C-alpha cells in the first residue's frame, strides 16, 4: 500500500513539473504571442493543473499532523 501511495505522489509530482515547465515556456514566449493566445494558454494550464490535483491522493489527518 505504501509503495502505491509513493508511486502516486511521484506521478503527480512529475505531472506538476511538466505544467511548471509549460508556464516557464509561456513566460519566455510572452513577447511573441497575442494577448488572446496568452490568455488561452494560461486557462489551459490552469485547467490541466486542476485536473492533476483532482487525481492526487488526499492527505490524511495522520500525515497532516
N, CA, C and O atoms as a MOPAC input file, in Angstrom:
PM7 MOZYME 1SCF
protein

 N      0.82600 1    -1.20400 1     0.00000 1
 C      0.00000 1     0.00000 1     0.00000 1
 C      0.86800 1     1.26500 1     0.00000 1
 O      0.59800 1     2.20700 1    -0.74600 1
 N      1.90500 1     1.28200 1     0.83600 1
 C      2.76500 1     2.46400 1     0.90300 1
 C      3.47200 1     2.71600 1    -0.42000 1
 O      3.65900 1     3.86200 1    -0.82700 1
 N      3.86600 1     1.62400 1    -1.09500 1
 C      4.52600 1     1.77400 1    -2.39500 1
 C      3.58000 1     2.42200 1    -3.39500 1
 O      3.98800 1     3.29100 1    -4.16600 1
 N      2.32500 1     2.00500 1    -3.38500 1
 C      1.33300 1     2.57300 1    -4.30700 1
 C      1.12200 1     4.05700 1    -4.02900 1
 O      1.01200 1     4.85600 1    -4.95900 1
 N      1.06400 1     4.42500 1    -2.75200 1
 C      0.90200 1     5.84000 1    -2.38800 1
 C      2.11200 1     6.65800 1    -2.85400 1
 O      1.96500 1     7.74200 1    -3.41700 1
 N      3.29800 1     6.12100 1    -2.61000 1
 C      4.51700 1     6.82000 1    -3.01100 1
 C      4.56600 1     6.96200 1    -4.53200 1
 O      4.95200 1     8.01200 1    -5.04700 1
 N      4.18300 1     5.92400 1    -5.23700 1
 C      4.18000 1     5.96000 1    -6.70100 1
 C      3.18800 1     7.01100 1    -7.20600 1
 O      3.47700 1     7.73800 1    -8.15700 1
 N      2.00200 1     7.08700 1    -6.55800 1
 C      1.00400 1     8.08700 1    -6.93600 1
 C      1.54000 1     9.50200 1    -6.71400 1
 O      1.36700 1    10.37700 1    -7.56200 1
 N      2.19100 1     9.71900 1    -5.57200 1
 C      2.75700 1    11.04100 1    -5.28700 1
 C      3.83100 1    11.40200 1    -6.31500 1
 O      3.91100 1    12.55100 1    -6.75000 1
 N      4.65100 1    10.43300 1    -6.70000 1
 C      5.68900 1    10.68800 1    -7.69400 1
 C      5.07100 1    11.01900 1    -9.04600 1
 O      5.54600 1    11.91000 1    -9.75000 1
 N      4.02000 1    10.30800 1    -9.40300 1
 C      3.31900 1    10.54900 1   -10.66300 1
 C      2.73600 1    11.96900 1   -10.70100 1
 O      2.85800 1    12.67300 1   -11.70400 1
 N      2.11400 1    12.36900 1    -9.61400 1
 C      1.54500 1    13.71800 1    -9.51700 1
 C      2.65600 1    14.76800 1    -9.60500 1
 O      2.51200 1    15.77700 1   -10.29600 1
 N      3.75500 1    14.52500 1    -8.90600 1
 C      4.87900 1    15.46900 1    -8.93700 1
 C      5.43200 1    15.60900 1   -10.35600 1
 O      5.76100 1    16.71300 1   -10.79000 1
 N      5.53200 1    14.50200 1   -11.06900 1
 C      6.02500 1    14.54600 1   -12.45000 1
 C      5.08700 1    15.36300 1   -13.34100 1
 O      5.54800 1    16.15000 1   -14.16700 1
 N      3.79100 1    15.18200 1   -13.17800 1
 C      2.81700 1    15.93000 1   -13.97300 1
 C      2.86900 1    17.42100 1   -13.64300 1
 O      2.80100 1    18.26300 1   -14.53900 1
 N      2.99100 1    17.74200 1   -12.35900 1
 C      3.06400 1    19.15100 1   -11.96300 1
 C      4.35500 1    19.79700 1   -12.45600 1
 O      4.35700 1    20.97800 1   -12.80300 1
 N      5.44200 1    19.04700 1   -12.49100 1
 C      6.69600 1    19.57300 1   -13.02500 1
 C      6.50700 1    19.98000 1   -14.48300 1
 O      6.97000 1    21.04000 1   -14.90200 1
 N      5.82200 1    19.13000 1   -15.25500 1
 C      5.59800 1    19.43800 1   -16.66100 1
 C      4.75400 1    20.70600 1   -16.81900 1
 O      5.04100 1    21.53300 1   -17.68500 1
 N      3.73300 1    20.86200 1   -16.00400 1
 C      2.91700 1    22.08000 1   -16.06000 1
 C      3.77300 1    23.29800 1   -15.72400 1
 O      3.65400 1    24.34200 1   -16.36500 1
 N      4.62800 1    23.16300 1   -14.72700 1
 C      5.52900 1    24.26300 1   -14.36400 1
 C      6.40800 1    24.65100 1   -15.54100 1
 O      6.59000 1    25.83600 1   -15.81800 1
 N      6.94900 1    23.67000 1   -16.22800 1
 C      7.80300 1    23.93800 1   -17.38400 1
 C      7.01700 1    24.61200 1   -18.51200 1
 O      7.55600 1    25.45200 1   -19.23200 1
 N      5.76600 1    24.24800 1   -18.66000 1
 C      4.91700 1    24.89500 1   -19.66600 1
 C      4.68700 1    26.36500 1   -19.31400 1
 O      4.66500 1    27.22500 1   -20.19400 1
 N      4.51500 1    26.64800 1   -18.01000 1
 C      4.38000 1    28.04500 1   -17.57700 1
 C      5.66200 1    28.83000 1   -17.87100 1
 O      5.60000 1    29.96700 1   -18.33900 1
 N      6.80700 1    28.23400 1   -17.60300 1
 C      8.08100 1    28.90100 1   -17.88500 1
 C      8.20300 1    29.18200 1   -19.37600 1
 O      8.63300 1    30.26600 1   -19.77200 1
 N      7.83000 1    28.21800 1   -20.20000 1
 C      7.86700 1    28.41800 1   -21.65100 1
 C      6.91900 1    29.52400 1   -22.08000 1
 O      7.24800 1    30.33100 1   -22.95000 1
 N      5.73900 1    29.56000 1   -21.46600 1
 C      4.78200 1    30.62100 1   -21.78000 1
 C      5.38000 1    31.99000 1   -21.44400 1
 O      5.25400 1    32.93200 1   -22.22700 1
 N      6.02000 1    32.10000 1   -20.29900 1
 C      6.65700 1    33.36700 1   -19.92800 1
 C      7.74300 1    33.74900 1   -20.93400 1
 O      7.90100 1    34.92200 1   -21.27300 1
 N      8.47500 1    32.76600 1   -21.39900 1
 C      9.53300 1    33.01900 1   -22.37800 1
 C      8.95300 1    33.53900 1   -23.69000 1
 O      9.57400 1    34.35900 1   -24.36700 1
 N      7.77000 1    33.06300 1   -24.04500 1
 C      7.15400 1    33.40800 1   -25.32200 1
 C      6.21000 1    34.60600 1   -25.26100 1
 O      5.56300 1    34.92100 1   -26.26000 1
 N      6.11700 1    35.26800 1   -24.13800 1
 C      5.15600 1    36.36700 1   -23.98800 1
 C      5.29600 1    37.44200 1   -25.05900 1
 O      4.29200 1    37.96500 1   -25.54500 1
 N      6.50500 1    37.77100 1   -25.42500 1
 C      6.70100 1    38.88400 1   -26.36500 1
 C      6.32200 1    38.54100 1   -27.80600 1
 O      6.23900 1    39.43900 1   -28.64400 1
 N      6.09200 1    37.27400 1   -28.11000 1
 C      5.72700 1    36.91700 1   -29.48100 1
 C      4.29800 1    36.40200 1   -29.61200 1
 O      3.86700 1    36.07000 1   -30.71600 1
 N      3.55900 1    36.32900 1   -28.51700 1
 C      2.18000 1    35.84500 1   -28.53400 1
 C      1.20400 1    36.99900 1   -28.36500 1
 O      1.52900 1    38.02800 1   -27.77400 1
 N      0.01800 1    36.80900 1   -28.88900 1
 C     -1.03900 1    37.80300 1   -28.68600 1
 C     -1.61800 1    37.63200 1   -27.28100 1
 O     -1.45800 1    36.58800 1   -26.64800 1
 N     -2.28300 1    38.66700 1   -26.81900 1
 C     -2.93700 1    38.59700 1   -25.50300 1
 C     -3.93000 1    37.43700 1   -25.47100 1
 O     -4.03300 1    36.72800 1   -24.47000 1
 N     -4.64900 1    37.25100 1   -26.55500 1
 C     -5.62400 1    36.16500 1   -26.62800 1
 C     -4.93700 1    34.79700 1   -26.51200 1
 O     -5.42000 1    33.91800 1   -25.79900 1
 N     -3.82200 1    34.62400 1   -27.21000 1
 C     -3.07800 1    33.35900 1   -27.12600 1
 C     -2.54700 1    33.11900 1   -25.71500 1
 O     -2.60700 1    32.00000 1   -25.20400 1
 N     -2.03500 1    34.15500 1   -25.10100 1
 C     -1.51000 1    34.05000 1   -23.73800 1
 C     -2.62500 1    33.65000 1   -22.77900 1
 O     -2.45100 1    32.75300 1   -21.95400 1
 N     -3.75600 1    34.31100 1   -22.89100 1
 C     -4.89800 1    34.01900 1   -22.02200 1
 C     -5.39000 1    32.58900 1   -22.22200 1
 O     -5.68100 1    31.88600 1   -21.25500 1
 N     -5.48100 1    32.16900 1   -23.46400 1
 C     -5.93500 1    30.79800 1   -23.74200 1
 C     -4.97500 1    29.76500 1   -23.17800 1
 O     -5.40300 1    28.77400 1   -22.58700 1
 N     -3.68700 1    29.99100 1   -23.35600 1
 C     -2.69400 1    29.04500 1   -22.83600 1
 C     -2.72100 1    29.01900 1   -21.31400 1
 O     -2.63400 1    27.95300 1   -20.70500 1
 N     -2.84100 1    30.18500 1   -20.70300 1
 C     -2.93300 1    30.25500 1   -19.23900 1
 C     -4.13800 1    29.48300 1   -18.74200 1
 O     -4.03000 1    28.71500 1   -17.78600 1
 N     -5.29000 1    29.67400 1   -19.37700 1
 C     -6.50000 1    28.97100 1   -18.97000 1
 C     -6.35600 1    27.45700 1   -19.13500 1
 O     -6.82200 1    26.68600 1   -18.29600 1
 N     -5.70900 1    27.04500 1   -20.21900 1
 C     -5.46500 1    25.62500 1   -20.44600 1
 C     -4.57800 1    25.04900 1   -19.34200 1
 O     -4.84300 1    23.95900 1   -18.83400 1
 N     -3.54200 1    25.77100 1   -18.97900 1
 C     -2.63900 1    25.30800 1   -17.92700 1
 C     -3.33200 1    25.26200 1   -16.56400 1
 O     -3.08900 1    24.35200 1   -15.77200 1
 N     -4.18300 1    26.23000 1   -16.29700 1
 C     -4.93300 1    26.20400 1   -15.03300 1
 C     -5.85100 1    24.99000 1   -14.97600 1
 O     -5.95100 1    24.33700 1   -13.93800 1
 N     -6.51700 1    24.68600 1   -16.08000 1
 C     -7.39600 1    23.52700 1   -16.14200 1
 C     -6.58400 1    22.23500 1   -15.97600 1
 O     -6.99600 1    21.32500 1   -15.25600 1
 N     -5.44200 1    22.16500 1   -16.63700 1
 C     -4.57500 1    20.99400 1   -16.53200 1
 C     -4.11500 1    20.78000 1   -15.08500 1
 O     -4.11200 1    19.65400 1   -14.58600 1
 N     -3.73100 1    21.86800 1   -14.42300 1
 C     -3.30900 1    21.78600 1   -13.01900 1
 C     -4.45300 1    21.30400 1   -12.13500 1
 O     -4.25700 1    20.46500 1   -11.25600 1
 N     -5.63400 1    21.83300 1   -12.37100 1
 C     -6.81600 1    21.42800 1   -11.60500 1
 C     -7.07700 1    19.92700 1   -11.76100 1
 O     -7.34500 1    19.23400 1   -10.78000 1
 N     -6.99800 1    19.43800 1   -12.98300 1
 C     -7.22700 1    18.01100 1   -13.23800 1
 C     -6.19000 1    17.13800 1   -12.52900 1
 O     -6.51700 1    16.06000 1   -12.03200 1
 N     -4.95900 1    17.60100 1   -12.48400 1
 C     -3.91000 1    16.84700 1   -11.78000 1
 C     -4.22300 1    16.78400 1   -10.28900 1
 O     -4.13000 1    15.71700 1    -9.68100 1
 N     -4.59100 1    17.91300 1    -9.69900 1
 C     -4.89900 1    17.92000 1    -8.27000 1
 C     -6.12400 1    17.07500 1    -7.94000 1
 O     -6.17900 1    16.46700 1    -6.87100 1
 N     -7.09200 1    17.02700 1    -8.82200 1
 C     -8.26400 1    16.17900 1    -8.59000 1
 C     -7.85400 1    14.71000 1    -8.50700 1
 O     -8.40900 1    13.95200 1    -7.71200 1
 N     -6.88800 1    14.31300 1    -9.32500 1
 C     -6.46900 1    12.91300 1    -9.35300 1
 C     -5.46500 1    12.56600 1    -8.25500 1
 O     -5.11900 1    11.39600 1    -8.08900 1
 N     -5.00200 1    13.54600 1    -7.51600 1
 C     -3.99200 1    13.31200 1    -6.48100 1
 C     -4.61100 1    12.70400 1    -5.22500 1
 O     -5.76600 1    12.96700 1    -4.88900 1
 N     -3.81300 1    11.88500 1    -4.54300 1
 C     -4.24200 1    11.33900 1    -3.25300 1
 C     -4.38700 1    12.47700 1    -2.25400 1
 O     -3.59900 1    13.42200 1    -2.24200 1
 N     -5.38800 1    12.36700 1    -1.43900 1
 C     -5.62000 1    13.39600 1    -0.43400 1
 C     -4.78400 1    13.10000 1     0.81200 1
 O     -4.51300 1    11.94100 1     1.12700 1
 N     -4.38400 1    14.14600 1     1.50600 1
 C     -3.61500 1    13.99200 1     2.73300 1
 C     -4.55400 1    13.60200 1     3.86500 1
 O     -5.58800 1    14.23700 1     4.07300 1
 N     -4.18400 1    12.54500 1     4.60000 1
 C     -4.99500 1    12.14500 1     5.74400 1
 C     -4.55000 1    12.91600 1     6.98100 1
 O     -3.52200 1    13.59200 1     6.95300 1
 N     -5.30900 1    12.82000 1     8.05800 1
 C     -5.03500 1    13.60800 1     9.25200 1
 C     -3.69100 1    13.21000 1     9.88100 1
 O     -2.98900 1    14.05900 1    10.43000 1
 N     -3.33400 1    11.92300 1     9.80300 1
 C     -2.05100 1    11.48000 1    10.36400 1
 C     -0.89500 1    12.12700 1     9.61600 1
 O      0.05600 1    12.59800 1    10.24000 1
 N     -0.96100 1    12.15700 1     8.30400 1
 C      0.11400 1    12.76800 1     7.50800 1
 C      0.17000 1    14.27000 1     7.74000 1
 O      1.25300 1    14.85200 1     7.79700 1
 N     -0.97900 1    14.89300 1     7.87100 1
 C     -1.04000 1    16.32200 1     8.08600 1
 C     -0.37400 1    16.70600 1     9.41700 1
 O      0.36000 1    17.69000 1     9.50600 1
 N     -0.65700 1    15.89500 1    10.44200 1
 C     -0.09000 1    16.13900 1    11.77300 1
 C      1.40000 1    15.94600 1    11.74400 1
 O      2.06300 1    16.10500 1    12.76900 1

